[in-house]
Amino acid sequence: MRLSIIMPVYNVSKWLGRCVASVRNQGLTADDYEIVAVNDGSTDDSMEVLAAFRAEEEKSGEPIAPWVIINQENKGLSAARNAGLKAAHGTYVWFVDTDDYLVPGCLKGLLEKAESLRLDALCFGLQLVHENGDIQPYPIADRSEGRVMKGEEFMLKVDMPPAAWAALYRRGYLQSNDLKFAVGLLHEDQEFTPRAYFKARRIAFDPTVAYNYMQRDGSIMKSANPKKSYDMLEICQRLWDFAMENTQIESSIRYLFINRISFLFSQALSNFCRCGIKDFPGDEKKLPYYPLSINQYLNKKERYKYKLINIGVHLYLGLYSKFVTTDTSAIPGSKLRMRP
């Protein structure tokens, strides 16, 4: 088995058929791949939609790549991806979100490239698709010159978004490095992806546009929710711990991690404001990455913003709150998990 497509399923009946159809439209043979669908406690008719799709496939009489169906109580996207990875059989895996879909015919060439170069991970291009049908190119700064690199160099050469679906991964590589998704966190990709890229011994970028990333109102990415901020702060701490353990002092890659942490911290503050929270729920001076680093790798806007945050988090929250609309539907979150 060359490839496992891992698809978490949670209340996505509106988009599920389109996603599965795009996976089937890739020019692979039935022996090349499998679909691992993890039903994460859906309460809509997602599984009925999936069953109807499978019935139509069987009725066609054509050879069909096998399905692996996993049913579990709702545990979140991270747990669903972890369950899919555990059940997968393919040499490579691709985590595909079921409200997104693939560009037709993109996968065969990408898989062949990953195999021929013996890659731990192969990243590729994407595009944003809006609900009105508009398609927006997503620019990726690529200075890799098509070379196979170690993860540290790759992260400095290719500016990939920290999304789980933005790469094909060799399953054995993920397993041998115990690369899993942190269960219970929103924005779990932000914690998983930097580690997965960094640890790779052979990773490359292919400019082929392969993934249609849907931009939906009301999605987790766009909604205001205090839990997002608390989870971002937890991810900041995890990335800090990883960077301190795995990178050299004053190295470019350490600054890359530190600047990613600073960005997430600023996003957490912004989301607090959108939720109507104007006081930072903790003591920022106890955070190991505060005050935020002002270094040569930041652009002018980032320098200005981080300097303002360093003057005072409460001041920044107060100023920012004057320019945003509070989301009154936001759900109260848990207390900030501060570490000693």
Sine and cosine of phi, psi and omega as CSV:
sin_phi,cos_phi,sin_psi,cos_psi,sin_omega,cos_omega
0.00,0.00,0.86,-0.52,-0.09,-1.00
-0.99,0.12,-0.56,0.83,-0.18,-0.98
-0.52,-0.85,0.63,-0.78,0.16,-0.99
-0.89,-0.46,0.83,-0.55,0.11,-0.99
-1.00,-0.05,0.92,-0.39,-0.05,-1.00
-0.99,-0.14,0.88,-0.47,-0.13,-0.99
-0.82,-0.57,0.98,-0.21,0.14,-0.99
-0.92,0.39,0.67,-0.74,-0.04,-1.00
-0.83,-0.56,0.91,-0.41,0.08,-1.00
-0.54,-0.84,0.97,-0.24,0.07,-1.00
0.78,0.63,0.81,0.58,-0.04,-1.00
-0.82,-0.58,0.50,0.86,-0.09,-1.00
-0.86,0.50,-0.47,0.88,-0.03,-1.00
-0.92,0.40,-0.50,0.86,-0.13,-0.99
-0.89,-0.45,-0.18,0.98,-0.16,-0.99
-0.87,0.50,-0.71,0.70,-0.02,-1.00
-0.87,0.49,-0.66,0.75,0.02,-1.00
-0.89,0.46,-0.66,0.75,-0.02,-1.00
-0.90,0.43,-0.75,0.67,-0.02,-1.00
-0.89,0.45,-0.67,0.74,0.02,-1.00
-0.87,0.50,-0.60,0.80,0.00,-1.00
-0.94,0.35,-0.53,0.85,0.07,-1.00
-0.92,0.39,-0.64,0.76,0.00,-1.00
-0.94,0.34,-0.35,0.94,-0.09,-1.00
-0.99,-0.13,0.83,0.55,-0.10,-0.99
-0.81,-0.59,0.01,1.00,0.04,-1.00
0.97,0.24,0.26,0.96,0.06,-1.00
-1.00,-0.04,0.43,-0.90,0.06,-1.00
-0.99,0.11,0.25,-0.97,-0.04,-1.00
-0.90,0.43,-0.38,0.92,0.01,-1.00
-1.00,0.07,-0.16,0.99,-0.10,-0.99
-0.98,0.19,-0.51,0.86,-0.21,-0.98
-0.50,-0.87,0.18,-0.98,0.11,-0.99
-0.69,-0.72,0.39,-0.92,0.12,-0.99
-0.95,-0.31,0.84,-0.54,0.05,-1.00
-0.96,-0.28,0.97,-0.24,-0.03,-1.00
-0.98,-0.20,0.83,-0.55,-0.02,-1.00
-0.94,-0.35,0.96,-0.28,0.05,-1.00
-0.98,0.19,0.95,-0.31,-0.09,-1.00
-1.00,-0.07,0.83,0.56,0.06,-1.00
0.95,0.33,0.62,0.79,0.00,-1.00
-0.85,0.53,0.63,-0.77,0.05,-1.00
-0.94,-0.34,-0.02,1.00,0.08,-1.00
-0.98,-0.18,-0.34,-0.94,-0.05,-1.00
-0.99,-0.13,0.51,0.86,-0.01,-1.00
-0.84,0.54,-0.70,0.72,-0.06,-1.00
-0.95,0.31,-0.49,0.87,0.10,-1.00
-0.92,0.38,-0.66,0.76,0.07,-1.00
-0.87,0.49,-0.69,0.73,0.00,-1.00
-0.91,0.42,-0.66,0.75,0.01,-1.00
-0.89,0.45,-0.64,0.77,0.01,-1.00
-0.91,0.41,-0.63,0.77,0.03,-1.00
-0.89,0.45,-0.69,0.72,-0.01,-1.00
-0.91,0.41,-0.61,0.79,0.02,-1.00
-0.90,0.45,-0.65,0.76,0.04,-1.00
-0.89,0.45,-0.64,0.77,0.03,-1.00
-0.88,0.47,-0.72,0.69,-0.03,-1.00
-0.90,0.43,-0.59,0.81,-0.02,-1.00
-0.92,0.39,-0.47,0.88,-0.06,-1.00
-0.93,0.37,-0.41,0.91,-0.02,-1.00
0.97,0.22,0.00,1.00,0.02,-1.00
-0.99,0.14,0.46,-0.89,0.08,-1.00
-0.86,0.51,0.72,-0.70,-0.09,-1.00
-0.83,-0.56,0.74,-0.67,0.11,-0.99
-0.89,0.47,0.60,-0.80,-0.10,-1.00
-0.93,0.38,0.42,-0.91,0.10,-0.99
-0.96,-0.29,0.58,-0.81,0.25,-0.97
-0.86,-0.51,0.89,-0.45,-0.04,-1.00
-0.95,-0.33,0.82,-0.58,0.03,-1.00
-0.87,-0.49,0.79,-0.62,0.08,-1.00
-0.93,-0.37,0.79,-0.62,0.04,-1.00
-0.59,-0.81,0.35,-0.94,0.11,-0.99
-0.92,0.40,0.37,-0.93,-0.08,-1.00
-0.89,0.45,0.89,-0.46,0.00,-1.00
-0.80,-0.60,-0.08,1.00,0.01,-1.00
0.98,-0.21,0.24,-0.97,-0.10,-0.99
-0.88,0.47,-0.64,0.77,-0.02,-1.00
-0.87,0.49,-0.75,0.66,-0.03,-1.00
-0.89,0.45,-0.59,0.80,0.02,-1.00
-0.91,0.41,-0.69,0.72,0.03,-1.00
-0.90,0.43,-0.67,0.75,0.02,-1.00
-0.88,0.47,-0.66,0.75,0.02,-1.00
-0.91,0.42,-0.64,0.77,0.03,-1.00
-0.91,0.42,-0.65,0.76,0.02,-1.00
-0.90,0.44,-0.64,0.77,0.00,-1.00
-0.90,0.44,-0.57,0.82,-0.06,-1.00
-1.00,0.01,-0.17,0.99,-0.11,-0.99
-0.94,0.33,0.46,-0.89,0.02,-1.00
-0.89,-0.46,-0.23,0.97,-0.13,-0.99
-0.95,0.31,0.44,-0.90,0.12,-0.99
-0.89,0.45,-0.63,0.77,0.07,-1.00
-0.90,-0.44,0.40,-0.91,0.06,-1.00
-0.77,-0.64,0.49,-0.87,0.10,-0.99
-0.73,-0.68,0.86,-0.51,0.06,-1.00
-1.00,0.08,0.93,-0.36,-0.05,-1.00
-0.90,-0.43,0.84,-0.54,0.06,-1.00
-0.98,0.20,0.70,-0.72,-0.20,-0.98
-0.99,0.16,-0.05,1.00,0.18,-0.98
-1.00,-0.07,-0.05,1.00,0.13,-0.99
-0.97,-0.23,-0.04,-1.00,0.06,-1.00
-0.37,-0.93,0.26,-0.96,-0.12,-0.99
-1.00,-0.08,0.46,-0.89,0.12,-0.99
-0.96,0.27,0.74,-0.67,-0.05,-1.00
-0.83,0.56,0.69,-0.72,0.13,-0.99
0.95,0.32,0.21,0.98,-0.08,-1.00
-0.99,0.12,-0.44,0.90,-0.29,-0.96
-0.98,0.19,-0.59,0.81,-0.09,-1.00
-0.84,0.54,-0.75,0.66,-0.01,-1.00
-0.92,0.40,-0.63,0.78,0.01,-1.00
-0.90,0.43,-0.70,0.72,-0.01,-1.00
-0.90,0.43,-0.67,0.74,0.03,-1.00
-0.88,0.47,-0.63,0.78,0.01,-1.00
-0.92,0.39,-0.71,0.70,0.01,-1.00
-0.86,0.51,-0.66,0.75,-0.01,-1.00
-0.94,0.35,-0.73,0.69,-0.09,-1.00
-0.92,0.40,-0.52,0.86,-0.01,-1.00
-1.00,-0.07,0.00,1.00,0.01,-1.00
0.80,0.60,0.77,0.63,-0.10,-0.99
-0.99,0.11,0.55,-0.84,0.21,-0.98
-0.97,0.23,-0.55,0.84,0.00,-1.00
-0.44,-0.90,0.60,-0.80,0.08,-1.00
-0.78,-0.62,0.89,-0.45,0.05,-1.00
-1.00,-0.05,0.32,-0.95,-0.09,-1.00
-0.44,-0.90,0.03,-1.00,-0.03,-1.00
-0.99,0.14,0.26,-0.97,0.03,-1.00
-0.55,-0.83,0.17,-0.98,0.10,-0.99
-0.60,-0.80,0.46,-0.89,0.01,-1.00
-1.00,-0.04,0.73,-0.68,0.02,-1.00
-0.87,-0.50,0.85,-0.53,-0.04,-1.00
-1.00,-0.04,0.33,-0.94,-0.09,-1.00
-0.89,0.45,-0.42,0.91,0.04,-1.00
-0.99,0.11,0.05,1.00,0.04,-1.00
0.99,-0.12,-0.16,0.99,0.01,-1.00
-0.91,0.41,0.65,-0.76,0.03,-1.00
-0.91,-0.40,0.76,-0.65,-0.05,-1.00
-0.86,-0.51,0.86,-0.51,0.05,-1.00
-0.88,0.48,0.57,-0.82,0.05,-1.00
-0.94,-0.34,0.95,-0.31,-0.06,-1.00
-0.96,0.28,0.72,-0.70,0.06,-1.00
-0.85,-0.53,0.89,-0.46,0.04,-1.00
-0.94,0.33,0.88,-0.47,-0.09,-1.00
-0.80,-0.60,0.91,-0.41,0.05,-1.00
-0.88,-0.47,0.44,0.90,-0.09,-1.00
-1.00,0.08,-0.30,0.95,-0.04,-1.00
0.84,0.54,0.48,0.88,0.05,-1.00
0.96,0.27,0.16,0.99,-0.08,-1.00
-0.99,0.16,0.44,-0.90,0.19,-0.98
-1.00,0.10,0.76,-0.64,-0.11,-0.99
-0.71,-0.70,0.23,-0.97,0.23,-0.97
-0.97,0.23,0.39,-0.92,-0.11,-0.99
-0.84,0.55,-0.64,0.77,-0.04,-1.00
-0.87,0.49,-0.72,0.69,0.01,-1.00
-0.93,0.38,-0.65,0.76,-0.01,-1.00
-0.85,0.53,-0.71,0.70,-0.04,-1.00
-0.90,0.44,-0.47,0.88,0.03,-1.00
-0.99,0.11,-0.35,0.94,-0.06,-1.00
-0.99,-0.16,-0.48,0.88,-0.10,-0.99
-0.82,-0.58,0.84,-0.55,-0.07,-1.00
-1.00,-0.05,0.96,0.27,-0.01,-1.00
-0.99,0.14,0.55,-0.83,0.14,-0.99
-0.94,0.35,0.55,-0.84,-0.05,-1.00
-0.99,0.16,0.92,0.40,-0.05,-1.00
-0.88,-0.48,0.69,-0.73,-0.04,-1.00
-0.89,0.46,-0.53,0.84,-0.08,-1.00
-0.99,0.13,0.01,1.00,-0.11,-0.99
-1.00,0.05,0.23,0.97,-0.01,-1.00
-0.40,-0.91,0.51,-0.86,0.30,-0.95
-1.00,0.07,0.73,-0.68,0.00,-1.00
-0.89,-0.45,0.64,-0.77,0.15,-0.99
-0.96,0.28,0.84,-0.55,-0.12,-0.99
-0.87,0.50,-0.67,0.74,0.01,-1.00
-0.88,0.47,-0.55,0.83,0.04,-1.00
-0.91,0.42,-0.72,0.69,0.02,-1.00
-0.88,0.48,-0.68,0.73,-0.05,-1.00
-0.92,0.38,-0.69,0.72,-0.07,-1.00
-0.93,0.37,-0.39,0.92,0.03,-1.00
-0.97,-0.23,0.15,0.99,0.02,-1.00
0.78,0.62,0.70,0.72,0.00,-1.00
-1.00,0.02,0.96,-0.26,0.00,-1.00
-0.77,-0.63,0.17,-0.99,0.04,-1.00
-1.00,-0.02,0.66,-0.75,0.01,-1.00
-0.94,0.33,0.89,-0.46,-0.08,-1.00
-0.96,0.28,0.69,-0.73,0.09,-1.00
1.00,-0.09,-0.12,0.99,-0.02,-1.00
-0.99,-0.17,0.67,-0.75,0.25,-0.97
-0.99,0.17,0.42,-0.91,-0.06,-1.00
0.87,0.50,0.59,0.81,-0.04,-1.00
-0.89,0.46,-0.42,0.91,0.05,-1.00
-0.85,0.53,-0.59,0.80,-0.06,-1.00
-0.90,0.44,-0.42,0.91,0.02,-1.00
-1.00,-0.03,-0.61,0.79,-0.06,-1.00
-0.97,0.26,-0.75,0.66,-0.21,-0.98
-0.90,0.44,-0.72,0.70,0.03,-1.00
-0.86,0.52,-0.62,0.79,0.03,-1.00
-0.92,0.39,-0.66,0.75,-0.03,-1.00
-0.92,0.40,-0.62,0.79,0.05,-1.00
-0.94,0.34,-0.72,0.69,-0.10,-0.99
-0.87,0.49,-0.67,0.74,-0.09,-1.00
-0.98,0.21,-0.21,0.98,-0.04,-1.00
-0.91,0.42,0.67,-0.74,0.09,-1.00
-1.00,-0.05,-0.44,0.90,0.02,-1.00
-0.67,-0.75,0.96,-0.28,-0.04,-1.00
-0.65,-0.76,0.56,-0.83,-0.05,-1.00
-0.55,-0.84,0.22,-0.98,0.04,-1.00
-0.87,-0.50,0.72,-0.70,0.10,-0.99
-0.88,-0.47,0.80,-0.61,-0.08,-1.00
-0.95,0.31,-0.06,1.00,0.03,-1.00
-0.80,0.60,0.79,-0.61,0.07,-1.00
-0.99,0.16,0.91,-0.40,-0.16,-0.99
-0.88,-0.47,-0.34,0.94,-0.21,-0.98
-0.80,-0.60,0.76,-0.65,0.09,-1.00
-0.99,-0.15,0.96,-0.29,-0.06,-1.00
-1.00,-0.10,0.94,-0.35,-0.09,-1.00
-0.96,0.27,0.68,-0.73,0.06,-1.00
-0.96,-0.28,0.97,-0.22,-0.09,-1.00
-0.89,-0.46,0.69,-0.72,0.16,-0.99
-0.92,0.39,0.68,-0.74,0.02,-1.00
1.00,0.02,-0.01,1.00,0.03,-1.00
-0.96,0.29,0.24,-0.97,0.02,-1.00
-0.84,0.54,-0.63,0.77,-0.05,-1.00
-0.90,0.44,-0.54,0.84,-0.12,-0.99
-0.99,-0.17,-0.29,0.96,-0.07,-1.00
-0.99,0.15,0.45,-0.89,0.08,-1.00
-0.99,-0.10,0.77,-0.64,-0.05,-1.00
-0.35,-0.94,0.83,-0.56,-0.02,-1.00
-0.82,0.58,-0.53,0.85,0.00,-1.00
-0.86,0.51,-0.55,0.84,0.05,-1.00
-0.84,0.54,-0.69,0.72,-0.02,-1.00
-0.92,0.40,-0.71,0.70,0.01,-1.00
-0.87,0.49,-0.65,0.76,-0.01,-1.00
-0.94,0.34,-0.60,0.80,0.07,-1.00
-0.87,0.49,-0.64,0.77,0.01,-1.00
-0.92,0.39,-0.60,0.80,0.08,-1.00
-0.91,0.42,-0.65,0.76,0.03,-1.00
-0.91,0.41,-0.62,0.78,0.08,-1.00
-0.83,0.56,-0.71,0.70,-0.01,-1.00
-0.91,0.42,-0.67,0.74,0.00,-1.00
-0.90,0.43,-0.68,0.74,0.02,-1.00
-0.92,0.39,-0.59,0.81,0.07,-1.00
-0.87,0.49,-0.74,0.67,0.00,-1.00
-0.86,0.51,-0.69,0.72,-0.02,-1.00
-0.90,0.43,-0.71,0.71,-0.04,-1.00
-0.90,0.44,-0.65,0.76,-0.02,-1.00
-0.92,0.39,-0.52,0.85,-0.04,-1.00
-0.99,0.11,-0.40,0.92,-0.20,-0.98
-0.87,-0.50,-0.10,0.99,-0.05,-1.00
-0.82,-0.57,0.39,-0.92,-0.01,-1.00
-1.00,0.09,0.53,-0.85,0.03,-1.00
-0.87,0.50,0.68,-0.73,0.03,-1.00
0.91,0.41,0.27,0.96,0.06,-1.00
-0.99,0.11,0.42,-0.91,0.01,-1.00
-0.88,0.47,-0.63,0.78,-0.05,-1.00
-0.93,0.36,-0.54,0.84,0.07,-1.00
-0.91,0.42,-0.66,0.75,0.04,-1.00
-0.90,0.43,-0.54,0.84,0.06,-1.00
-0.87,0.49,-0.71,0.70,0.04,-1.00
-0.90,0.44,-0.70,0.71,-0.03,-1.00
-0.88,0.47,-0.65,0.76,0.02,-1.00
-0.94,0.33,-0.54,0.84,0.12,-0.99
-0.90,0.43,-0.65,0.76,0.04,-1.00
-0.89,0.45,-0.70,0.71,0.01,-1.00
-0.87,0.49,-0.66,0.75,0.03,-1.00
-0.88,0.47,-0.72,0.69,-0.01,-1.00
-0.90,0.44,-0.63,0.78,0.03,-1.00
-0.89,0.46,-0.69,0.72,0.02,-1.00
-0.91,0.42,-0.58,0.81,0.05,-1.00
-0.92,0.38,-0.61,0.79,0.06,-1.00
-0.88,0.47,-0.68,0.73,0.03,-1.00
-0.89,0.45,-0.69,0.72,0.01,-1.00
-0.87,0.49,-0.66,0.75,-0.01,-1.00
-0.93,0.36,-0.58,0.81,0.11,-0.99
-0.83,0.56,-0.71,0.71,0.00,-1.00
-0.88,0.47,-0.68,0.74,0.01,-1.00
-0.89,0.46,-0.45,0.90,0.03,-1.00
-1.00,0.01,0.02,1.00,0.01,-1.00
0.99,0.10,0.24,0.97,0.01,-1.00
-0.99,-0.10,0.92,-0.39,-0.10,-1.00
-0.97,-0.26,-0.08,1.00,0.03,-1.00
-0.89,-0.46,0.77,-0.64,0.01,-1.00
-0.93,0.38,0.81,-0.58,-0.10,-0.99
-0.99,0.15,0.90,0.43,-0.01,-1.00
0.33,-0.94,-0.13,-0.99,0.03,-1.00
-0.94,-0.35,0.96,-0.26,-0.05,-1.00
-0.88,0.47,-0.41,0.91,-0.03,-1.00
-0.93,0.37,-0.24,0.97,0.06,-1.00
-1.00,0.03,-0.13,0.99,0.00,-1.00
-0.99,0.17,0.74,-0.67,-0.10,-1.00
-0.92,0.39,-0.36,0.93,-0.04,-1.00
-0.99,-0.15,0.10,0.99,0.02,-1.00
-0.94,-0.35,0.69,-0.73,0.03,1.00
-0.92,0.39,0.45,-0.89,-0.06,-1.00
-0.91,0.41,0.59,-0.81,-0.03,-1.00
-0.95,0.31,0.76,-0.65,0.13,-0.99
-0.95,-0.30,0.96,-0.27,-0.15,-0.99
-0.71,-0.70,0.07,-1.00,-0.12,-0.99
-0.92,0.39,-0.27,0.96,-0.07,-1.00
-1.00,0.02,0.01,1.00,-0.01,-1.00
-1.00,-0.06,0.52,-0.85,0.12,-0.99
-1.00,0.09,0.09,-1.00,-0.11,-0.99
-0.88,0.48,-0.66,0.75,-0.01,-1.00
-0.90,0.43,-0.69,0.72,0.00,-1.00
-0.90,0.43,-0.66,0.75,0.02,-1.00
-0.86,0.52,-0.72,0.69,-0.02,-1.00
-0.89,0.46,-0.72,0.70,-0.05,-1.00
-0.90,0.43,-0.71,0.71,-0.05,-1.00
-0.94,0.34,-0.54,0.84,0.08,-1.00
-0.90,0.44,-0.64,0.77,0.03,-1.00
-0.91,0.42,-0.67,0.75,0.04,-1.00
-0.89,0.45,-0.61,0.79,-0.02,-1.00
-0.95,0.32,-0.47,0.88,0.09,-1.00
-0.88,0.48,-0.64,0.77,0.04,-1.00
0.08,-1.00,0.83,-0.56,0.00,-1.00
-0.88,0.47,-0.66,0.75,-0.01,-1.00
-0.91,0.41,-0.60,0.80,0.06,-1.00
-0.89,0.45,-0.71,0.71,0.00,-1.00
-0.88,0.48,-0.69,0.72,0.01,-1.00
-0.88,0.47,-0.66,0.76,0.01,-1.00
-0.90,0.43,-0.69,0.73,0.01,-1.00
-0.93,0.37,-0.70,0.72,-0.04,-1.00
-0.90,0.44,-0.61,0.79,-0.06,-1.00
-0.90,0.44,-0.35,0.94,0.01,-1.00
-0.96,0.28,-0.25,0.97,-0.11,-0.99
-0.91,-0.42,0.09,1.00,-0.01,-1.00
-0.83,-0.55,0.38,-0.92,0.07,-1.00
-0.99,-0.12,0.80,-0.60,-0.02,-1.00
-0.93,0.36,0.70,-0.71,0.09,-1.00
-1.00,0.02,0.99,-0.17,-0.07,-1.00
-0.95,0.32,-0.18,0.98,0.02,-1.00
-1.00,0.04,-0.06,1.00,-0.04,-1.00
-0.87,0.49,0.64,-0.77,-0.04,-1.00
-1.00,0.04,0.74,-0.67,0.04,-1.00
-0.83,0.56,0.67,-0.74,-0.04,-1.00
-0.98,-0.18,-0.03,-1.00,0.01,-1.00
-0.99,0.10,0.12,-0.99,0.03,-1.00
-0.93,0.36,0.48,-0.88,0.00,-1.00
-0.90,0.43,0.75,-0.67,-0.02,-1.00
-1.00,0.04,1.00,0.06,0.01,-1.00
-1.00,0.09,0.65,-0.76,0.02,-1.00
-0.98,-0.19,0.47,-0.88,0.00,-1.00
-0.92,0.39,0.00,0.00,0.00,0.00
